[in-house]
Amino acid sequence: MAKLLVAAFGLLCSCLVLAGSAPQATPPKPGMEPLLSWLSGDFSSMEQAGYDSRFTSAELRLREIWPGYQGYRWVYAEQYLTLRSIRPFRQRIYRFSPAPDGRILMAELTMPRAIDFAGAWRQPALLDSLTPQQLSLRHGCEIWLSRTASGEYAGHTRVGRCATDFGGASTLVQHIWIGPNSIRLLDRAYDNQGGSRWGSPGEGYVYLRRSSERGH
């Protein structure tokens, strides 16, 4: 009887530990490099803003989180104006998975009370209380990324699929280009009649990897 009680107690303790632990890692799916290595680090549009007055200097911070959870790759993204670092204008978590044809699916997820996690790119412990189950998938805002002839990755959301209620628009088309040292983002938002409501100037914001990281 004593041995049975000890065994039962050990099983109960193991279950409690698993229930309260961080997301459990599984082997990540292959075929997502060098994309995920490029989607990590500190980027800035300061240089672009310096020669083109249509653009505002902004920062983009990308950090991989939850290594190998469910076989996906997960990236925390935070954007803020260079002069307003304490108040991000966009916080997202992106989930990456490969397809047999070589493309990579980038799914966009939002988090509850995102502002509570502001600064998590430099203080990862802020995300300790967050789990993938708390995230909300932005249906229709997925992007299929493909390798281009130039070697970078590029993709965009499908027209009319990614909903938004910001600035009088109802749908958003997002384009992204990812290289080893730069990320270009272009947004175009439209109303129900197909009229343009807002979007990135020119060919979009160009975020350059900070010089100390170049070539990594």
Secondary structure, DSSP 8 states (H G I E B T S, - for coil): -HHHHHHHHHHHHHHHHHHTS---B----S--TTHHHHS-EEEE-HHHHHH-TTS--EEEEEEEESTTBTT-EEEEEEEEETT-TTS-SEEEEEEEEE-TTS-EEEEEEE-TTGGGGTTTTT-GGGGTT--GGG-EE-TT--EEEEE-TTS-EEEE--TTTSB--STT-SEEEEEEEE-SSEEEEEEEEE-TTS-EEEE-STT-EEEEE-GGGTT-
